[in-house]
Amino acid sequence: MTTAPVDTQYDLTPDQIEFRGMIRQMVRERVAPRAAEIDAKSEYPRDIRALFADHDLFGLPISEQYGGLGTGTLMLNVAIEEIAKACASSALMLAVHELSTLPIKLFGSEELKQRVLPRCATGEWTGAFALSEPDAGSDPGGMRTTARLNGDEWVINGSKNWITNSGVAEFYVVFAVTDRESRRITAFLVEADRPGFSIGKLEHKMGIKGSPTGSPVLEDVRVPQENVVGDVGRGLSVALGTLDHSRLGVAAQAVGIAQGATDYAVAYARERVQFGRPINEFQGIQFKLADMETRTAAARELLYRASVKVDRNDADKGKYSAMAKVFAGDTAMDVTVDAVQVLGGYGYVTEYPVERMMRDAKITQIYEGTQEVQRLVIARYLK
């Protein structure tokens, strides 16, 4: 796919616009009809994963050198947004795909890139990012998982928590303490089929039910030196460097949820008649819909600007990615609550999608760094 650099107004190239149109059609015809069932059954949609692979969506964040499309951060987030309009669980496949491959792309050895990234580009492999633990969520300094060098292999012991793609990923980027005295952390690639690796439990969640979240357990899991991601003892830099890029996937998911909820509420208000008139003729509803559309549009602008900054490696990319995540997540939550209100009693029942969208929206304020942590990140840039 040919792409020209996006300009300062983050316009998409003609090829990217055409690709977005293909994604929209695919979502409308194949993803949207499955969204309610995926949520109701808490089902990981392997058919949707295969569909995305067939249409090269997993190649979006992977460079052409390793078999991907190499379209950059902006196009990837446009794709996530389009999918999230219909099914946030399915959109998370792409977001976590980038999250799990970014450590390898940014910090991995050439051998590791050649071994892993081509299989990710085709969708054969999908990964997971295993940083959080029961006592180490926003604070990775509380990490208890350890790795010790034994001969030419590292032996990893510990457990992780809140890990997306648990049980379905082919590999996990696992962070472990390798120097107890200085609390130095190292990142490792751990294939799911290594002896001693298992999934302890899966969480029962409010939303995003089509994406499994669980607790990987590592009991004397042995990995070779070649599976170290980045430098030994520099795992925190790997994690933070990854999150500066990847949190935009959550922002894109949030923008998609907000737009999907707005579009549905607008269509409903056009058809719903009360007191002899469509409810979109009442000022109270008009103002609510106008605010929903405005906030969503503003969140998209910030998302696209931040995406371009990441693609350009601008010095303030971390600030903008944090701002996009905060604003888009809060927007998704507020807009979906308003969408439920527009639908009234119908908004509260599972027959209509906005209650699912509201449940799905909440996690965008929590994962990939809570809103409170993002505000700390933003504030550090202002000193």
Secondary structure as the mmCIF struct_conf table of DSSP 4:
data_model
#
loop_
_struct_conf.conf_type_id
_struct_conf.id
_struct_conf.beg_label_comp_id
_struct_conf.beg_label_asym_id
_struct_conf.beg_label_seq_id
_struct_conf.end_label_comp_id
_struct_conf.end_label_asym_id
_struct_conf.end_label_seq_id
HELX_LH_PP_P HELX_LH_PP_P1 ALA A 4 VAL A 6
TURN_TY1_P TURN_TY1_P1 THR A 8 GLN A 9
HELX_LH_PP_P HELX_LH_PP_P2 ASP A 11 THR A 13
HELX_RH_AL_P HELX_RH_AL_P1 PRO A 14 MET A 26
HELX_RH_PI_P HELX_RH_PI_P1 VAL A 27 VAL A 31
HELX_RH_AL_P HELX_RH_AL_P2 ALA A 32 LYS A 41
TURN_TY1_P TURN_TY1_P2 SER A 42 SER A 42
HELX_RH_AL_P HELX_RH_AL_P3 ARG A 46 ASP A 54
TURN_TY1_P TURN_TY1_P3 HIS A 55 ASP A 56
HELX_RH_3T_P HELX_RH_3T_P1 LEU A 57 GLY A 59
TURN_TY1_P TURN_TY1_P4 LEU A 60 PRO A 61
BEND BEND1 ILE A 62 ILE A 62
HELX_RH_3T_P HELX_RH_3T_P2 GLU A 64 TYR A 66
TURN_TY1_P TURN_TY1_P5 GLY A 67 GLY A 67
BEND BEND2 GLY A 68 GLY A 68
HELX_RH_AL_P HELX_RH_AL_P4 THR A 73 ALA A 84
TURN_TY1_P TURN_TY1_P6 LYS A 85 ALA A 86
HELX_RH_AL_P HELX_RH_AL_P5 ALA A 88 PHE A 107
HELX_RH_AL_P HELX_RH_AL_P6 GLU A 110 ALA A 121
TURN_TY1_P TURN_TY1_P7 THR A 122 GLY A 123
BEND BEND3 GLU A 124 GLU A 124
STRN STRN1 GLY A 127 ALA A 130
STRN STRN2 GLU A 133 GLU A 133
TURN_TY1_P TURN_TY1_P8 PRO A 134 ASP A 135
STRN STRN3 ALA A 136 ALA A 136
BEND BEND4 GLY A 137 SER A 138
HELX_RH_3T_P HELX_RH_3T_P3 PRO A 140 GLY A 142
STRN STRN4 THR A 146 ASN A 150
TURN_TY1_P TURN_TY1_P9 GLY A 151 ASP A 152
STRN STRN5 GLU A 153 SER A 159
BEND BEND5 TRP A 162 TRP A 162
STRN STRN6 ILE A 163 THR A 164
TURN_TY1_P TURN_TY1_P10 ASN A 165 VAL A 168
BEND BEND6 GLU A 170 GLU A 170
STRN STRN7 PHE A 171 ASP A 179
TURN_TY1_P TURN_TY1_P11 ARG A 180 ARG A 183
STRN STRN8 ARG A 184 GLU A 191
TURN_TY1_P TURN_TY1_P12 ALA A 192 ASP A 193
BEND BEND7 ARG A 194 ARG A 194
TURN_TY1_P TURN_TY1_P13 PRO A 195 GLY A 196
STRN STRN9 PHE A 197 LEU A 202
BEND BEND8 MET A 206 GLY A 207
TURN_TY1_P TURN_TY1_P14 LYS A 209 GLY A 210
BEND BEND9 SER A 211 SER A 211
STRN STRN10 THR A 213 PRO A 224
HELX_RH_3T_P HELX_RH_3T_P4 GLN A 225 ASN A 227
STRN STRN11 VAL A 228 VAL A 229
BEND BEND10 GLY A 230 ASP A 231
TURN_TY1_P TURN_TY1_P15 VAL A 232 GLY A 233
HELX_RH_AL_P HELX_RH_AL_P7 GLY A 235 GLU A 271
STRN STRN12 VAL A 273 GLN A 274
TURN_TY1_P TURN_TY1_P16 PHE A 275 GLY A 276
STRN STRN13 ARG A 277 PRO A 278
HELX_RH_3T_P HELX_RH_3T_P5 ILE A 279 GLU A 281
BEND BEND11 PHE A 282 PHE A 282
HELX_RH_AL_P HELX_RH_AL_P8 GLN A 283 ARG A 312
TURN_TY1_P TURN_TY1_P17 ASN A 313 ASN A 313
TURN_TY1_P TURN_TY1_P18 ALA A 315 ASP A 316
HELX_RH_AL_P HELX_RH_AL_P9 LYS A 317 LEU A 343
HELX_RH_3T_P HELX_RH_3T_P6 GLY A 344 TYR A 348
BEND BEND12 VAL A 349 VAL A 349
TURN_TY1_P TURN_TY1_P19 THR A 350 GLU A 351
BEND BEND13 TYR A 352 TYR A 352
TURN_TY1_P TURN_TY1_P20 PRO A 353 PRO A 353
HELX_RH_AL_P HELX_RH_AL_P10 VAL A 354 LYS A 362
HELX_RH_3T_P HELX_RH_3T_P7 ILE A 363 GLN A 365
TURN_TY1_P TURN_TY1_P21 ILE A 366 ILE A 366
BEND BEND14 TYR A 367 GLY A 369
HELX_RH_AL_P HELX_RH_AL_P11 GLN A 371 TYR A 381
TURN_TY1_P TURN_TY1_P22 LEU A 382 LEU A 382
#
